[in-house]
């Protein structure tokens, strides 16, 4: 089930909102979390990241260390360097593909 | 010794120690720094952690392309090392974390800190299988095998250092077909994984429009 269906259902995504790519930058994550909004993210598993996906949520950051805190429904809490999170999630098994702007 | 933990490369262990400093800073941030530089929607505070670099485990990833019949586990890709941090000594009640290091062309890179249940489950599984007769009578190198794209499978991969086959012991997965803690032959394990993969379908591609990508000067990757 696409994540936006669930987010729309529970009223945490605005109708007509557009899903973002994986290039939102550290500043976007900071802004959302400072606004007390966690950042849902889709991870695509290699070798087929477009079709084989998994969802996690970014819930914190460290500006100095350039790290993000991740809550993963399957694997629990993790902390990643931002660049590793984007390209080498889960020991390099997947990559960040989409970002869901929630309200 | 029935279960052997290969010595990680010095560079990996050194990089893991550096990552641990980050973990320490994260676990017990200076108050002033916590206010200005660290924000979170919610954050769990945990106790200080110590690394146990003596039991580093090599990590392999297997994806859907690698489970073709006859290939065995040869197509599993060595991606790095995983170290236990915290709670590893005796009756310690400290939380158990893992530090994951990636092996890249340019060296060993800190990939992530894992505060989830996997490390605790891994240690429990290692203790349990060390008591099995077939393990006690053999000699195995302990590795981690991860297949996240197929039912989020994590397993111990015991590479047989003598004559005989490898063993795979599932640690966790979202499948009821794989029994956690049960020692499978590699062939038996992969047979189940192939069956799981053939039945699994993903239906989570976004359907809504994707905003056009714009260059982001802050982007660092």
Interface residues (C-beta under 8 A of the other chain):
Chain A: X1 X2 X3 X4 X5 X17 X18 X19 X20 X21 X23 X24 X25 X26 X27 X30 X33 X34 X36 X37 X38 X42 X45 X46 X47 X48 X50 X51 X52 X53 X54 X55 X59 X60 X61 X62 X63 X64 X65 X66 X67 X69 X70 X72 X74 X75 X76 X77 X78 X79 X80 X81 X82 X83 X84 X85 X86 X87 X88 X90 X91 X92 X93 X94 X98
Chain B: X22 X23 X25 X26 X33 X37 X38 X39 X40 X41 X42 X43 X44 X59 X61 X63 X64 X65 X79 X80 X82 X100 X102 X109 X110 X111 X112 X113 X114 X115 X116 X117 X118 X146 X148 X149 X152 X174 X202 X203 X204 X205 X206 X207 X208 X209 X210 X211 X213 X214 X216 X218 X219 X220 X221
